[in-house]
Amino acid sequence: MHSARMARLKAKGWRSGSAAEFLGLSPQESYFIELKLKLSDDLKKRRATRNISQQQLAELIGSSQSRVAKMERGDASVSIDLLVRSLLAMGARPKDLARSIAV
């Protein structure tokens, strides 16, 4: 945001900050969410690179297309376990997962 606009908003009592500050997340909670989003992003990229549909991925992992869509969005209802298992089913190695979540 432009500094002039920030100054005007600050003068009116507005504050800015991160989503973690707004939600009151601990550093661990914030890192957990970031980790999950990185895995979700990696899954989406791998699926696109392999040129397979969400439906095809769903069949590969024994799930549904809508669940794959939630996985790729980083939906809160999706476990990290499911993301990791899906990445491994698509041929990712543990070393690839480590690279994916590296800060």
ABEGO torsion letter per residue (X at the ends): XBAAAAAAAAAAGBBBBBAAAAAGBBAAAAAAAAAAAAAAAAAAAAAAAAGBBAAAAAAAAGBBAAAAAAAAAGBAABBAAAAAAAAAAAGBBAAAAAAAABX
